[in-house]
Amino acid sequence: MSTSPVRVRFAPSPTGMFHVGGARSALYNWAVARQSGGTFVLRIEDTDTARNRPEWTQGIIDALAAIGISSADPTFEGPYFQSENAGRHQEASLRLYATGRAYYCDCTREQLKERTGSEHLGYDGFCRERGLEFAEGRALRFRTPDEGETVVEDLVRGKPIFPNASIEDFVIARGDGSPVFLLANVVDDLDEGITQVIRGEEHLSNTPKQQLLWEALRATPPVWGHLPVIVNEKRQKLSKRRDKVALEDYLADGFLPEAMVNYLMLLGWGPGDDREIMPYEEMERLFRIEDVNTSPAFFDVKKLTAFNGEYIRALSPEAFIAACAPWLTQPRAPWRAEAFDAAVFAEVAPLAQTRLTLLSEITGNVDFLFLDEPVFDEASWSKAMKPGAAELLRDVRAAYANVGWHADELKIVLTAVGERHELKLGKAQAPVRVAVTGRTVGLPLFESLEVLGRDQTLARLDAALLRLSEV
């Protein structure tokens, strides 16, 4: 391993939203850089002009900041843009040609298939000794060694060995002279002084080719680390066409960044004990890339959700209220903007905090306080409003008209009414809860009634009785 200061890089393409697999890779690189006093380089690989969009670039920067990887930290360097290094890429391709490590090729797919019988067998080296010079339409191929083997120093996978004879003469520049990803990636890493490349295992097959390019450019290759693939519950690689993979979507659903970081760090690595919930700072101190395992990592949304619930419950009351704010204001909130009362929310916030697993669940727990009338859910109504519900609600309404308006007294009164109807408290609560909140589950009923107030509670009981009389 190089004794140079550690320089790692994260090199996403701005062609879509920020993949959770990319977030995991970024966090591992960040941990390696920070614990070694090194540098984390952000490089935007923006050479796919047909698919790149400026908002995706900003989305990458914003998503990194959301999980704690910020340009404000001295560890951070960049962003650099691959497109701005095109001249160096082309210079490297021409240097490889001038030193005999690359040659021009005018073979078409059809010709290759005709010679080999299949277009899947790889290039057969037909143009190696033809001495072609550059011309429009001729690709530049790297001349791989015929003998020996390429050994990859991989911090996760040991020393994978690739026989050179099995590596085809691969293209490093297209027919128009523009270098391809393999070469551009190597040149950028070389220019940016990258000492360790930590990335997903899907790149492992490219690594011997890139290592040969490093050596042909007379440079020492970095140390590699290829992370295990992340899979869904069917053990299929996470796919944006099939799975929910965007970090932004998880944050928008109410996952706390801290919970996401904690969970992502454990996708392929563990601290070596039974603990799972821990702050990033502690994970960073314990993290070793050599301890990352090679088995596929299951992205378990249920487990992530459980993590998130733990983090929500650990927030201070003030932090919880602040975290809920985006869901309590327009456009996410279902009530009129002027109907929201921050003081009222603060009263019920401690009740809600113990029940949420997602911040987005907050609106369904407190909307009855700020809507003009409770939501009407047919399933909840049918479940709660059984025969005898009208009589129960009528007696509750009469009793609540004069009782002291405190949670304990409200509970005592409803218990007594329920006993007269031969119902235990749990059964007696159901029609009252649905009449007042619209749902069969929610915050503790009597504390909710206390905050809602007598007038609103009685009005909603009256509305429920009217609906029942119309059935």
N, C-alpha and C positions, 0 to 999 in steps of 0.2 A: 504494500500500500504506500502511496506517495506520502512524503513527510511535508508536502506543501500545505499551506492553510486550506482547510476544507472549503470547497466551493461546490454547492449543489445547485441544481436548477429545476424549475418547474416550467414546462413548455407546452401549454395548451394551444389549441387552434380555436379561433373565435368564430365557430360555425354553429353554435347552439348554446343552450343553457348549460350551467355548470354541473357536470356529472358528479355524483357522490363518489365514484371511483377516483376521479381526478382530485376531489377534496381529500380523500384518504392519502393519495400520493403526495399531495402538497403538504399535508400535516406531517408525514414521515420525513420529508425533506427538510421541513422547518425545524423539526425536533433535532435532526442530525446537525443542522447548521448552528442552532442556538447552543446546544450542549457542548459543541466543540469550539465555540467562539469563531465560527466560520461565517460564510455568506450564503444567503438564499437568493438566487438569481431568478427573476421572472422574465421569461422570454415568450413573446406572443408569436406563434408560428402562423403568420398571416399571408402565406403565399398562395393559398387557394382563393383567388380573387372572385371566383364565381359564387362562393359560399360565404365568404367573410362579410360580417356586418359590424360597423362601429359599436353598436349597442351591445354586441356580444363581448367585445373587448372590455367595455366598461363593466359589463356584467361579471366578467372574470375578476376584475379588480375589486368590485364591490363584494362579491361572494367570498373572496379571500379575506377581505377585511372583516366580514361577518364572523369568520371562524378564527379570528385573531392574528391573521398574517397580514401585517400592515406595512405600508411604505414608511410609516413614521418610526418604525423600529430600525436601529442601525444595522441589524442583520440583513435587512432587505435591500436588494439592488435591482434596478430596472423600473419600469419594463423596457426591455429591448424588443425590437421588431425584426423578425427574420427578413422581411421584405427589404429592409434598409441595408442588408448585408449581401445583396445579390451580386455585387461586383466581386466580393471575396469568394463567393461560391464559384463563380465562373473562372476566376483566376486559379482556384484549386483544381478545377476540372482540366484546364489547359496545362497546368503543371504536371498532372498525372499522365496526360497524353505525351507531353514532351519527354518525360522520363521513361516512357515505354510501359507504364503501368496501366494504360488504357488505350483503346483502339476504337476506330469508328466502324459502324456496322449498318448496312442498309437492308438487312433481312426483314421480311414481312412475316406476320403470323402465318399466313398461308404457305409461304415457302418453308418455314420451320416445320409446320405440320406435315408438309409433303416429304421432307427429308427424314423426319423422325417417326412419322405415323401418328403423332399426337401432339397437341399444343400444350399439354400438361407436363411434358417430360423435362422442361427447362431448356435453356439455350445450349446448342451443341458446339459452339466455338467456331463456326464456319468462317467468320471474317477475321479471325485472329491474325493470320499471316497474309492477308490480302493487301495490307499497306494502304488502306483507304484514307483519304484526307477529309477534312470537314466539308460537308455540303448540306444544303437544306434537306431535311428528312433523314439524315444519318444520325443515329443515336451513338453516344459515346459509352462504351462498356468497359468496366474494370476487369483487368486480366488477373483472375484469381490463381494462386499457386496450384500446380498439378499434384504436388506431393505435400507430405507433412500434415499437420493439424493445427487448428486454432483453438487455444485454451482460453476460456473466458473466466476471469477472476470475478466470481459473483458472491457478494456478501450473504445472500439468502440461499443460493443453490449450490454453493461450493465451487467446483471447477468443471462446468460442462465442457465437453470436448467435441469439436466439429471437424471431421476429416475434410481437408481442403478440396479433395476431389469431388465431394458431394455439394460444393458451393458453385453454382453456375457463374459464368461471367455476367454480372448484373449491370444494368444500365445506371449510369451516374449522371448523364445529361441527355435531355430529349433531343428530338430531331431539329428543334429550333435553337438549340444551344443552352437552354435553361436547365440548370442542375435539378435533380430530383431530391426528394426528402432525405434519402440516406446520406447523400454527400452534404447537403445544406446543414443537416443536423450535426454532422461531425465538425464541419468548419466553424459553425457557431459555438459549439462546445469548446473547440480549441481556442478560438479567439477570446472567449469569455473565461478561460482558465478553469473549466469545470474539472474537478478531481473525482467526483462520485456522481454516477447517473443512477438514480433510484426511480423506477418506473414500473408499469404493469407488465405482467409476464407475456402479454401478447407481443411485446417487442423483443422477446428473447431470440426469436428466429432471425431477427435482423442484426443481432449483436455481433456475430462473427464477421459479417460483412462490414459493419462499421469499424470493428477493431482492425480489420485488414486495411481499411482506408486510413485510420490513424497512423498505422505503421508505415504505409506508403507515403504519407505526408511527413514522415520522419518525426513523429511525435509519440509520446508515451500515452497509451490509452488510459481512460479513467478506470476506476474500480466500479463494477456494476452491481446493481441490486434489483432483482426482478420480483415484484410483489405478487402474491397469489391473486388469481382472478376472483371477482366478487360475483356470487350467484344468487338467484332467487330461490323460493321455497321448492321449486321443481329441479333445483340444481342446474339451472340454465344460466349462462352468463347474462348479467343484467343488460337489458336492451332498451333503448329509449322508445323503440317501436312497440314494446310489449309491457315494460315495467315503468314504474314511477322512479326516475333516476335523477331528476334535477334538484340540486340542493335548494334552489330558490323556491321550488314547490313545497318542500318540507318546511322551510321557514315560514312561507305564507300560510301553511296549515296550522301554525302555532307550535312548532318545535323550537325550543330554545337553542341558540347557537352553542351554548356550553354543553348541552345534552348531545347535540349532533357531534361535536368534537370528541367527547368522551366515547361515544359509541363507535365512531369511525376509527379512532385510534386502536380499538380492540378487534378490528376486522383483519385478523392475521397475526396479531401480536397480543401478548398478555404480560402483566407485571410479574407473574410467577407466584402469585398467591391467589386466594379465593376472592379478593376484592375486585369489583368492577366499577363501582361508582367512585370516581376520584377526580380532583381538579386537573386541568391540563398541565399545570406547572409540575405536579408530582409525576405525571406520566412522562413528561419531557425528561425529567431527571432519570427515570428508570429505563427509558426506551433504549434499545439496542437493535440496530437493523439486523444484526446477526441472529437475533432471537425470533425474527419473523419466520413463520412456518410456510411451507410450500403448498399446503392443502387449500382448496377453494374456500373462500370465506362467505358464509351465508349471511345475506343482508336480511335480518329478521325484523320486519316492521313492528311486530308485536313487542319484541324485546326493546327496540328503540323507543316505542311509545311508553313502555314501563320506565325506562331511563328518564324520559321526559317528565313523567309524573313525579319521580323522585326529585328532579331539579326544580320543578314548579313548587313543590312543598317546601323546599329548602330556601326559597326566596324570602327576603324580609318583606313585611307587609307593604312597605313603600315600593320596593322593587316589583312586587307582584302587581300592584295597581298600575305602575308605569308600563310593565310588560303587556298588560291587557289593553292599554290605551288604543292601539290600532284597531281593535275589534269593537271598541265602544263608540267610535266616531265614524262619520260617513267616509267612504261609501259602504263600509262593511256592516255597520250597525243597521238593524232592521227598523229602528224607530226614528221619529223626527229628531233632528239635531237638537232642537230646543227642549225636547222632552227629557233629555239625559240630565241627571243630577249627580254630580261627582260625590257629594256628601252622602247621598243615599247609597251609591255604589260602595263607598268606603265602609259603610255599615255591614254590608253583606260579603265584602271581599274575603274576610277570613273564613267564612263558611264555604265559599266557592273554592278557595285555594286548596283545600284538603281533598277536593273531589275531581279536579281537572287532571286529565292526562295530556290534553292539548290546549293551548291558549285559545284557540278558535272555539272551544266549547263554552267559553264564558258567555256568549250572547244567548245561547239556549238556556243557560242557568239563570240569567237575570233579566231577560227581556220582559217578563211579566211586570216588572217594576216601572218600565218606561214606555210600554205600548199603551195605546188608548184602551185596548181590550186584549185579553190573552189570545194567543194563537189558538186556532181550532184544529185539533188533530183527531180525525175520525176514529182511528184505532184506539187512542187514549180515551176518548169519550165513551166508546162502546164498551171498553174494558171496565171503566169505573162506574158508569151510570146504569147499574143493574136495577132490577125491580126493587123498590123501596128506597132508591137514592133520593127521590124527590121529597119524601117524608123526612128523611134524615137531614137533608139540606135545609128544609123549612125549619126544623127544630134548632139546627145549628145557627141559622140566621137569627132566630128569635133570641137565642141565648147570647149571641155575640153582640146584640144591639146595646147591651148595658154592662157587659163584663169589663173589668179593668183590662186595659189593652197591653198586656205583657205576655211574653211567650209562655211562661209557666202557667198563668191563669187560663190562657187560651187552650193549652193542652188539657188541663183539668176539666174544663167545660166540655171539650169534645169527647174526652174519655167518658164522662157521665152521660152525654147524649148517646154515644155509641152503646153503652151498657143498656140503656132503655130500649134500644133497637136490637139488642142481643148480638152486638158486634164488638169484636176486640178493636183496640185503637188502630191497628194497621188497616183493618177493613174500613173503619169509619173515616180514616184520613183520605182514602182514595178519591171519593167524589168531591170532597172539599178541595183537595189539591188540584184536580182537573178543572173544577169550576173557577178557581182563582188564578192558576198558573197556566192551564191549558195542557199540562203534561202529567204523566203518571209518576215521573221521577224528577228529582231536582234538589234544591237546597232544603235543609230542615224546614218543615212546614211552619211550625209555630213562630220561629224567628223570622221567617219570610213574611208571615201575616203581620207581625209586629212592625216591621219596616214598611210594608205596604200601607198600613193604616186602616182604621176602622171603616171610613167612608168607602174607600175603594174595595175593600173586602166585601162589605155588605152589598155594594152595587154589583159585584161580579156573582155573588150568590144569587141575587135577584135575577140576573141575566141567565144564569144556568137554569133556575127554576122556570123561567119563561120558555126557554128552549125545550125543557122536558115536557111542559104542558102542551106544546105544539106538536109533539110526536104522536 
